[in-house]
Amino acid sequence: NRCEALLTAARGDVDNALSELVKVVDQPGSECPFEATRSRLALGQVYRRAGYKGMASEVLNAAADAFEELDIPRWAERARSSHSSAGRRTRGNPWSRYGRR
């Protein structure tokens, strides 16, 4: 699921995290529209942090548009914000903000 994939990415296994998130996103009807769009947002964020700028841009734009269609402007802005930072490089470990507990 989305949460497990994000934890996998935070632990440094980005390839498996991306694989799992793609599976979640590619299962239409498995989640309600809001949760499906949140999964798409998570996929875009992991693509972005992994350095896949083109894929990140495509997925984050789709998530922003879907949140707009759902009339959830705050989440659309969150997706757009993630998209706008897709071109920036982060210093250090991009997963460090997730930290391990």
TAPESUL-V8803 format. One record per pair of residues at least 12 apart in sequence whose ideal C-beta (glycine too) atoms are under 10 Angstrom apart, sorted by sequence separation. I is the first residue (numbers start at 0). J is the second residue. If there is no record, write none. Layout:
i->(I,I)
j->(J,J)
This chain:
i->(3,4,7,8,23,24,26,42,43,46,47,62,63,66,67,3,4,7,25,42,43,45,46,62,63,65,66,4,5,23,24,43,44,63,64,1,4,5,23,24,43,44,62,63,64,3,4,22,23,24,42,43,62,63,3,4,21,24,25,41,42,43,61,62,63,1,4,20,23,24,40,43,44,59,60,63,0,1,4,20,23,24,39,40,42,43,59,60,62,63,0,3,39,42,43,58,59,62,20,21,40,41,59,0,1,20,39,40,59,60,0,1,19,20,39,40,58,59,20,21,38,39,58,59,16,17,20,21,36,37,39,40,56,57,59,60,16,19,20,36,39,40,55,56,59,35,36,39,55,56,58,17,36,37,0,1,16,17,36,37,55,56,0,35,36,55,56,36,54,55,13,16,17,33,36,53,1,8,13,16,21,32,33,36,44,48,52,0,1,4,17,24,32,35,37,40,44,47,51,52,13,14,36,40,43,46,47,50,52,1,2,5,8,9,13,32,33,48,1,4,5,8,13,17,21,24,32,37,40,44,47,48,0,1,4,7,13,20,24,31,33,36,40,43,44,47,50,1,2,5,9,32,36,39,43,46,47,50,1,5,8,37,41,44,47,1,4,8,33,37,40,44,48,36,40,43,47,50,48,49,48,49,47,48,45,48,44,45,48,16,13,11,13,9,11,9,10,8,9,8,9,9,10,9,5,8,9,10,9,6,5,6)
j->(15,16,19,20,35,36,38,54,55,58,59,74,75,78,79,16,17,20,38,55,56,58,59,75,76,78,79,18,19,37,38,57,58,77,78,16,19,20,38,39,58,59,77,78,79,19,20,38,39,40,58,59,78,79,20,21,38,41,42,58,59,60,78,79,80,19,22,38,41,42,58,61,62,77,78,81,19,20,23,39,42,43,58,59,61,62,78,79,81,82,20,23,59,62,63,78,79,82,41,42,61,62,80,22,23,42,61,62,81,82,23,24,42,43,62,63,81,82,44,45,62,63,82,83,41,42,45,46,61,62,64,65,81,82,84,85,42,45,46,62,65,66,81,82,85,62,63,66,82,83,85,45,64,65,29,30,45,46,65,66,84,85,30,65,66,85,86,67,85,86,45,48,49,65,68,85,34,41,46,49,54,65,66,69,77,81,85,34,35,38,51,58,66,69,71,74,78,81,85,86,48,49,71,75,78,81,82,85,87,37,38,41,44,45,49,68,69,84,38,41,42,45,50,54,58,61,69,74,77,81,84,85,38,39,42,45,51,58,62,69,71,74,78,81,82,85,88,40,41,44,48,71,75,78,82,85,86,89,41,45,48,77,81,84,87,42,45,49,74,78,81,85,89,78,82,85,89,93,92,93,93,94,93,94,93,96,93,94,97,94,93,92,94,92,94,93,94,93,94,94,95,96,97,97,94,97,98,99,99,97,97,99)
